[in-house]
Each structure stands twice: as C-alpha cells, then as structure tokens.
Amino acid sequence: MPWSSGLGEIRYGFQTILEPMMNCMVLGVLAGLLLSTAAHAESVSVAVAANFTKVAEELAPLFKAETGHDVTYSFGATGQLYTQITQGAPFEVFLAADDVRPTQAVTEGFGVGGSVFTYAIGALALYSTSIDMADGKAVLEAGAFDKIAIADPATAPYGQAATETIAALGLTDAVTPKLVTGENITQTLQFVESGNAELGFVAASQVAGKSGVWIVPANLFEPIRQDAVLLKTGEGNPAATAYVDFLRSDAAVVVIEAAGYLVE
C-alpha cells in the first residue's frame, strides 16, 4: 500500500473518531450554557390588588423580556390578600391598593424594611352600560336607579373611596339601600357589565376607553395611593427583588400611566 494512501487512511480513521467526540463536546458546552441560564432564571409570586389586574398582566411579558424571570400573580381585594399574607400565603411581593397595609406588613414582620414605595395613584370612576354618565353627580342625586355597585369598603380601598364620595355628596342615606357590594373591584365591575347593577364605582383603569364613564373628582375622596412592598418570603429571591426594581423602571411607568394612573 502506498505511504500516502496509508496516511490518508490514518487521517480518515482519526477523523471518524474525533468528529463524534467534538460534536459531543460542543453539545455538552451548549447544554451547560442552557442549564446555567435556566439556573439563573427564577420565578416570583406577586399578590396584586384587583384594580391593577390588566396592568399587571401587561407588565408580565415586559418583566420576562428585561430580566429573564417569570412572574405569577394572585389577584384580590387588598384586605383579603393581606389576611392571606399573615396566614402564610407564599407571596413574595405585595402590590396593594392602599398605602396602609404594605407599611403594616413591615411593622408586623411580614415585609422588608425600606422596601415600601408608591407604584401608582388611582382614580375612581362611576360606570354604567345603560345610563348617560356625562354628569355622574346629577345621576347620583336623581337616584333613578335600583342598584349601584361598590367594592367592599372594609377590604377594598376603591370601595372605601366610593363611600367617601357618596358621603361627600350628602347622599349616604339615599344611596345606601341601593348598594350591591362586590368582594373586590373586579366583581364590582362584573355586577355592572352583567346588568345586576345599573351603575357602579370602579377603578378608572378598568374602564379606560369605554363610554358611560364619569371620573369622580379627586376632592371627593382621599387619594388612592397604591403602595408595594417586598415581603420577607421574597427577600432572598432575585426574581422578587428584580420585580420590585422593574416596577419603578421607565418601561413599567409608561404602561402604568397609560392605564390612567399617576406615578410620582
């Protein structure tokens, strides 16, 4: 056999041995990189006031794109969510609809000190699918309706704002017998849209772009300052701290303001 032919066979033999080895090494490196990326991607569980549902859902993919982390939400009335937190619910961040419970969470040992901040200031709206709401004050004073919906004032800050508005207009005695109370602001909106109540007080963000909306003057109720807090359960989770930081980012603020909230 010619020497050159023998060398060719030797080279071919090494090639057949080395190529699979190199392929395995490349695949191993790629797999290692993927595993490393996955190991750094975490998930955060966030308790969110019901009025902020649409905005939170819009923020989720932006948070994922910016940080690589996932977020799961639990929506409800602020008071109900806080009760769950005190009973050991595994939430790591709390977005309330008031500025009381996040501070209370820190005081009572559930929140991280120094992490409380206002992420949005809400607006209250009176909404109807069947009544002309060009002058909501006149509609309330006329009282030509059978049912008006509000969220439970004991647990939902927007419900408290609704009762303050009714009282400020001097209509408590006239309106109270007609009240239908929702567990949270989402159920309150459902009462109106299902026709179980002709009108109702909801978050302005819930009815942005809809007709039949009267934005309640801000001087009729206490400001709805919505605070967030990092909970002790999320203190060691990079996804939880990343979510708190993200909520204050320019990208998040644009979405929050577009939904009708104010951001300081």
NUKEMI-435870 format. One record per residue (C-alpha): x, y, z; residue in three letters. Coordinates in nm, 4 decimals. Example, Ala and Ser with C-alpha at 12.3 -4.5 7.8 and 13.67 -1.06 7.14 Angstrom:
// residues 2
+----------+----------+----------+--------+
|        x |        y |        z | residu |
+----------+----------+----------+--------+
|   1.2300 |  -0.4500 |   0.7800 |    ALA |
|   1.3670 |  -0.1060 |   0.7140 |    SER |
+----------+----------+----------+--------+
// end
This chain:
// residues 264
+----------+----------+----------+--------+
|        x |        y |        z | residu |
+----------+----------+----------+--------+
|   0.0000 |   0.0000 |   0.0000 |    MET |
|   0.1498 |   0.3400 |  -0.0930 |    PRO |
|   0.2613 |   0.5539 |   0.2037 |    TRP |
|   0.0393 |   0.8439 |   0.1006 |    SER |
|  -0.2590 |   0.6112 |   0.0829 |    SER |
|  -0.1787 |   0.4798 |   0.4290 |    GLY |
|  -0.1602 |   0.8344 |   0.5681 |    LEU |
|  -0.4965 |   0.9111 |   0.4129 |    GLY |
|  -0.6496 |   0.6096 |   0.5804 |    GLU |
|  -0.4933 |   0.7062 |   0.9135 |    ILE |
|  -0.6230 |   1.0636 |   0.8832 |    ARG |
|  -0.9665 |   0.9308 |   0.7935 |    TYR |
|  -0.9563 |   0.6988 |   1.0933 |    GLY |
|  -0.8726 |   0.9804 |   1.3320 |    PHE |
|  -1.1424 |   1.1962 |   1.1730 |    GLN |
|  -1.4086 |   0.9329 |   1.2274 |    THR |
|  -1.3056 |   0.9063 |   1.5912 |    ILE |
|  -1.2631 |   1.2796 |   1.6622 |    LEU |
|  -1.5726 |   1.4186 |   1.4884 |    GLU |
|  -1.8241 |   1.2470 |   1.7206 |    PRO |
|  -1.6087 |   1.3454 |   2.0177 |    MET |
|  -1.6024 |   1.7100 |   1.9085 |    MET |
|  -1.9770 |   1.7056 |   1.8441 |    ASN |
|  -2.0370 |   1.5686 |   2.1929 |    CYS |
|  -1.8124 |   1.8345 |   2.3426 |    MET |
|  -1.9959 |   2.1147 |   2.1578 |    VAL |
|  -2.3319 |   1.9749 |   2.2625 |    LEU |
|  -2.2073 |   1.9476 |   2.6190 |    GLY |
|  -2.0943 |   2.3106 |   2.6233 |    VAL |
|  -2.4271 |   2.4266 |   2.4775 |    LEU |
|  -2.6206 |   2.2192 |   2.7285 |    ALA |
|  -2.4105 |   2.3640 |   3.0078 |    GLY |
|  -2.4852 |   2.7166 |   2.8911 |    LEU |
|  -2.8569 |   2.6435 |   2.8737 |    LEU |
|  -2.8560 |   2.4898 |   3.2195 |    LEU |
|  -2.6624 |   2.7864 |   3.3544 |    SER |
|  -2.9167 |   3.0288 |   3.2065 |    THR |
|  -3.2060 |   2.8256 |   3.3446 |    ALA |
|  -3.0408 |   2.8147 |   3.6845 |    ALA |
|  -3.0308 |   3.1944 |   3.6950 |    HIS |
|  -3.3932 |   3.2357 |   3.5809 |    ALA |
|  -3.6274 |   3.2423 |   3.8786 |    GLU |
|  -3.9993 |   3.2965 |   3.9366 |    SER |
|  -4.1690 |   3.5438 |   4.1693 |    VAL |
|  -4.5166 |   3.5176 |   4.3225 |    SER |
|  -4.6901 |   3.8562 |   4.3459 |    VAL |
|  -5.0138 |   3.9398 |   4.5305 |    ALA |
|  -5.1891 |   4.2154 |   4.3358 |    VAL |
|  -5.4868 |   4.4380 |   4.4175 |    ALA |
|  -5.7696 |   4.3539 |   4.1762 |    ALA |
|  -5.7877 |   4.7021 |   4.0249 |    ASN |
|  -5.4337 |   4.6553 |   3.8887 |    PHE |
|  -5.5107 |   4.3269 |   3.7107 |    THR |
|  -5.4917 |   4.4459 |   3.3489 |    LYS |
|  -5.1766 |   4.6465 |   3.4061 |    VAL |
|  -5.0008 |   4.3652 |   3.5915 |    ALA |
|  -5.0797 |   4.1229 |   3.3109 |    GLU |
|  -4.9398 |   4.3694 |   3.0589 |    GLU |
|  -4.6237 |   4.4127 |   3.2637 |    LEU |
|  -4.5515 |   4.0385 |   3.2935 |    ALA |
|  -4.4034 |   3.9825 |   2.9436 |    PRO |
|  -4.2028 |   4.3058 |   2.9700 |    LEU |
|  -4.0577 |   4.1859 |   3.3002 |    PHE |
|  -3.9714 |   3.8496 |   3.1437 |    LYS |
|  -3.8053 |   4.0141 |   2.8446 |    ALA |
|  -3.5982 |   4.2500 |   3.0593 |    GLU |
|  -3.4909 |   4.0131 |   3.3371 |    THR |
|  -3.5471 |   3.6573 |   3.2150 |    GLY |
|  -3.7532 |   3.5887 |   3.5280 |    HIS |
|  -4.1134 |   3.4673 |   3.5377 |    ASP |
|  -4.3944 |   3.6155 |   3.7458 |    VAL |
|  -4.7149 |   3.4581 |   3.8723 |    THR |
|  -4.9994 |   3.6710 |   4.0054 |    TYR |
|  -5.2749 |   3.6273 |   4.2602 |    SER |
|  -5.5451 |   3.8943 |   4.2342 |    PHE |
|  -5.7919 |   4.0010 |   4.5007 |    GLY |
|  -5.9072 |   4.2696 |   4.7402 |    ALA |
|  -5.6198 |   4.4299 |   4.9273 |    THR |
|  -5.7553 |   4.3359 |   5.2702 |    GLY |
|  -5.8151 |   3.9749 |   5.1690 |    GLN |
|  -5.4670 |   3.9429 |   5.0222 |    LEU |
|  -5.3099 |   4.0857 |   5.3355 |    TYR |
|  -5.5012 |   3.8390 |   5.5509 |    THR |
|  -5.3597 |   3.5585 |   5.3345 |    GLN |
|  -5.0083 |   3.7005 |   5.3778 |    ILE |
|  -5.0458 |   3.6972 |   5.7574 |    THR |
|  -5.1666 |   3.3372 |   5.7347 |    GLN |
|  -4.8568 |   3.2192 |   5.5491 |    GLY |
|  -4.9501 |   3.2526 |   5.1823 |    ALA |
|  -4.6264 |   3.2171 |   4.9782 |    PRO |
|  -4.6411 |   3.5619 |   4.8156 |    PHE |
|  -4.3078 |   3.7396 |   4.7748 |    GLU |
|  -4.4193 |   4.0859 |   4.6619 |    VAL |
|  -4.7402 |   4.2678 |   4.7574 |    PHE |
|  -4.8983 |   4.5357 |   4.5357 |    LEU |
|  -5.1751 |   4.6870 |   4.7461 |    ALA |
|  -5.4464 |   4.9353 |   4.6529 |    ALA |
|  -5.3711 |   5.1459 |   4.9593 |    ASP |
|  -5.0727 |   5.2853 |   5.1482 |    ASP |
|  -5.1682 |   5.1277 |   5.4799 |    VAL |
|  -5.1178 |   4.7537 |   5.4521 |    ARG |
|  -4.7688 |   4.7498 |   5.2943 |    PRO |
|  -4.6414 |   4.9604 |   5.5851 |    THR |
|  -4.8377 |   4.7390 |   5.8212 |    GLN |
|  -4.6650 |   4.4381 |   5.6660 |    ALA |
|  -4.3262 |   4.5810 |   5.7625 |    VAL |
|  -4.4450 |   4.6737 |   6.1127 |    THR |
|  -4.5872 |   4.3259 |   6.1721 |    GLU |
|  -4.2786 |   4.1474 |   6.0422 |    GLY |
|  -4.4010 |   4.0302 |   5.7019 |    PHE |
|  -4.2374 |   4.2990 |   5.4874 |    GLY |
|  -3.8802 |   4.4090 |   5.4324 |    VAL |
|  -3.7990 |   4.7415 |   5.5952 |    GLY |
|  -3.7222 |   5.0222 |   5.3497 |    GLY |
|  -3.8871 |   4.8460 |   5.0547 |    SER |
|  -4.2257 |   5.0234 |   5.0619 |    VAL |
|  -4.2944 |   5.2698 |   4.7796 |    PHE |
|  -4.5924 |   5.4127 |   4.5899 |    THR |
|  -4.6161 |   5.2488 |   4.2488 |    TYR |
|  -4.9426 |   5.4182 |   4.1383 |    ALA |
|  -5.2063 |   5.6686 |   4.2441 |    ILE |
|  -5.5516 |   5.5557 |   4.1390 |    GLY |
|  -5.8570 |   5.7360 |   4.0056 |    ALA |
|  -6.2177 |   5.6458 |   4.0864 |    LEU |
|  -6.4870 |   5.6221 |   3.8192 |    ALA |
|  -6.8643 |   5.5833 |   3.8147 |    LEU |
|  -6.9546 |   5.3478 |   3.5306 |    TYR |
|  -7.2744 |   5.2361 |   3.3596 |    SER |
|  -7.3571 |   5.0442 |   3.0439 |    THR |
|  -7.7121 |   5.1811 |   3.0299 |    SER |
|  -7.7138 |   5.5310 |   3.1811 |    ILE |
|  -7.5719 |   5.8503 |   3.0326 |    ASP |
|  -7.2833 |   5.9356 |   3.2651 |    MET |
|  -7.1936 |   6.2783 |   3.1269 |    ALA |
|  -7.2820 |   6.4194 |   3.4705 |    ASP |
|  -7.2355 |   6.1458 |   3.7265 |    GLY |
|  -7.3099 |   6.3751 |   4.0173 |    LYS |
|  -7.6538 |   6.4561 |   3.8716 |    ALA |
|  -7.7189 |   6.0847 |   3.8138 |    VAL |
|  -7.6432 |   6.0069 |   4.1779 |    LEU |
|  -7.8561 |   6.2944 |   4.3023 |    GLU |
|  -8.1512 |   6.1967 |   4.0819 |    ALA |
|  -8.1363 |   5.8404 |   4.2166 |    GLY |
|  -8.3214 |   5.6962 |   3.9160 |    ALA |
|  -8.1659 |   5.3513 |   3.9574 |    PHE |
|  -8.2379 |   5.0417 |   4.1622 |    ASP |
|  -7.8847 |   4.9103 |   4.2281 |    LYS |
|  -7.5418 |   5.0695 |   4.2477 |    ILE |
|  -7.2311 |   4.8537 |   4.2962 |    ALA |
|  -6.9268 |   4.9223 |   4.5105 |    ILE |
|  -6.6400 |   4.7043 |   4.6294 |    ALA |
|  -6.6412 |   4.6043 |   4.9950 |    ASP |
|  -6.5126 |   4.9162 |   5.1770 |    PRO |
|  -6.3671 |   4.7011 |   5.4549 |    ALA |
|  -6.1225 |   4.5246 |   5.2248 |    THR |
|  -6.1079 |   4.7258 |   4.9000 |    ALA |
|  -5.9716 |   5.0824 |   4.9040 |    PRO |
|  -6.1741 |   5.1724 |   4.5938 |    TYR |
|  -6.4858 |   5.0707 |   4.7844 |    GLY |
|  -6.3806 |   5.2979 |   5.0685 |    GLN |
|  -6.3279 |   5.5801 |   4.8183 |    ALA |
|  -6.6784 |   5.5164 |   4.6834 |    ALA |
|  -6.8380 |   5.5509 |   5.0273 |    THR |
|  -6.6377 |   5.8680 |   5.0876 |    GLU |
|  -6.7674 |   6.0084 |   4.7582 |    THR |
|  -7.1272 |   5.9247 |   4.8413 |    ILE |
|  -7.0868 |   6.0862 |   5.1839 |    ALA |
|  -6.9186 |   6.3966 |   5.0399 |    ALA |
|  -7.2197 |   6.4455 |   4.8126 |    LEU |
|  -7.4558 |   6.4108 |   5.1081 |    GLY |
|  -7.6215 |   6.1031 |   4.9586 |    LEU |
|  -7.5408 |   5.8296 |   5.2120 |    THR |
|  -7.8989 |   5.7843 |   5.3338 |    ASP |
|  -8.0438 |   5.7885 |   4.9828 |    ALA |
|  -7.7880 |   5.5565 |   4.8213 |    VAL |
|  -7.7121 |   5.3020 |   5.0964 |    THR |
|  -8.0345 |   5.0979 |   5.0491 |    PRO |
|  -7.9428 |   5.0539 |   4.6817 |    LYS |
|  -7.5888 |   4.9306 |   4.7329 |    LEU |
|  -7.4675 |   4.5987 |   4.5930 |    VAL |
|  -7.1286 |   4.5055 |   4.7370 |    THR |
|  -6.8630 |   4.3129 |   4.5476 |    GLY |
|  -6.5854 |   4.1186 |   4.7179 |    GLU |
|  -6.3352 |   4.3202 |   4.5155 |    ASN |
|  -6.3263 |   4.5778 |   4.2378 |    ILE |
|  -6.3255 |   4.3112 |   3.9653 |    THR |
|  -6.6524 |   4.1620 |   4.0885 |    GLN |
|  -6.7948 |   4.5142 |   4.1197 |    THR |
|  -6.7243 |   4.5751 |   3.7512 |    LEU |
|  -6.8876 |   4.2409 |   3.6681 |    GLN |
|  -7.2045 |   4.3481 |   3.8519 |    PHE |
|  -7.2337 |   4.6491 |   3.6228 |    VAL |
|  -7.1450 |   4.4717 |   3.2992 |    GLU |
|  -7.3820 |   4.1833 |   3.3741 |    SER |
|  -7.6699 |   4.4210 |   3.4492 |    GLY |
|  -7.7001 |   4.3173 |   3.8146 |    ASN |
|  -7.6450 |   4.6847 |   3.8954 |    ALA |
|  -7.7226 |   4.9781 |   3.6668 |    GLU |
|  -7.4054 |   5.1577 |   3.7679 |    LEU |
|  -7.1082 |   5.1195 |   3.9963 |    GLY |
|  -6.7938 |   5.2736 |   4.1353 |    PHE |
|  -6.4846 |   5.1108 |   3.9824 |    VAL |
|  -6.1210 |   5.1935 |   3.9173 |    ALA |
|  -6.0804 |   5.4309 |   3.6242 |    ALA |
|  -5.8152 |   5.1981 |   3.4842 |    SER |
|  -6.0745 |   4.9210 |   3.4475 |    GLN |
|  -6.2951 |   5.1259 |   3.2162 |    VAL |
|  -6.0369 |   5.3245 |   3.0216 |    ALA |
|  -6.1627 |   5.3801 |   2.6682 |    GLY |
|  -6.5204 |   5.2801 |   2.7498 |    LYS |
|  -6.8282 |   5.5016 |   2.7219 |    SER |
|  -7.0605 |   5.5582 |   3.0174 |    GLY |
|  -6.7792 |   5.6716 |   3.2467 |    VAL |
|  -6.7685 |   5.9633 |   3.4906 |    TRP |
|  -6.4308 |   6.0264 |   3.6501 |    ILE |
|  -6.5015 |   6.1169 |   4.0107 |    VAL |
|  -6.3422 |   6.4483 |   4.1153 |    PRO |
|  -6.0403 |   6.3770 |   4.3327 |    ALA |
|  -6.1580 |   6.6165 |   4.6040 |    ASN |
|  -6.4490 |   6.3862 |   4.6903 |    LEU |
|  -6.2314 |   6.1086 |   4.8384 |    PHE |
|  -5.8949 |   6.0531 |   4.9985 |    GLU |
|  -5.6140 |   5.9929 |   4.7465 |    PRO |
|  -5.5818 |   5.6263 |   4.6499 |    ILE |
|  -5.2091 |   5.5795 |   4.6958 |    ARG |
|  -5.1159 |   5.2258 |   4.5965 |    GLN |
|  -4.8011 |   5.1018 |   4.7682 |    ASP |
|  -4.5845 |   4.7988 |   4.7046 |    ALA |
|  -4.3641 |   4.6066 |   4.9452 |    VAL |
|  -4.1071 |   4.3291 |   4.9178 |    LEU |
|  -4.2174 |   4.0549 |   5.1543 |    LEU |
|  -3.9760 |   3.8655 |   5.3787 |    LYS |
|  -4.0531 |   3.5469 |   5.1840 |    THR |
|  -3.9037 |   3.7076 |   4.8713 |    GLY |
|  -3.6028 |   3.8746 |   5.0294 |    GLU |
|  -3.3649 |   3.6049 |   4.9077 |    GLY |
|  -3.5242 |   3.5572 |   4.5662 |    ASN |
|  -3.3510 |   3.7570 |   4.2892 |    PRO |
|  -3.6724 |   3.7484 |   4.0835 |    ALA |
|  -3.8642 |   3.9184 |   4.3659 |    ALA |
|  -3.6106 |   4.1984 |   4.4092 |    THR |
|  -3.5919 |   4.2327 |   4.0299 |    ALA |
|  -3.9696 |   4.2725 |   4.0087 |    TYR |
|  -3.9693 |   4.5491 |   4.2694 |    VAL |
|  -3.6959 |   4.7303 |   4.0764 |    ASP |
|  -3.8734 |   4.6733 |   3.7446 |    PHE |
|  -4.1968 |   4.8262 |   3.8777 |    LEU |
|  -4.0113 |   5.1565 |   3.9145 |    ARG |
|  -3.8449 |   5.1394 |   3.5717 |    SER |
|  -3.9294 |   5.3756 |   3.2859 |    ASP |
|  -4.0793 |   5.0880 |   3.0855 |    ALA |
|  -4.3192 |   4.9983 |   3.3663 |    ALA |
|  -4.4124 |   5.3595 |   3.4411 |    VAL |
|  -4.5153 |   5.4158 |   3.0789 |    VAL |
|  -4.7594 |   5.1239 |   3.0995 |    VAL |
|  -4.8944 |   5.2281 |   3.4398 |    ILE |
|  -4.9577 |   5.5869 |   3.3333 |    GLU |
|  -5.1163 |   5.4768 |   3.0062 |    ALA |
|  -5.3720 |   5.2839 |   3.2110 |    ALA |
|  -5.4868 |   5.6025 |   3.3833 |    GLY |
|  -5.2791 |   5.6013 |   3.6994 |    TYR |
|  -5.0494 |   5.8741 |   3.8227 |    LEU |
|  -4.6904 |   5.7915 |   3.9108 |    VAL |
|  -4.4851 |   6.0233 |   4.1292 |    GLU |
+----------+----------+----------+--------+
// end
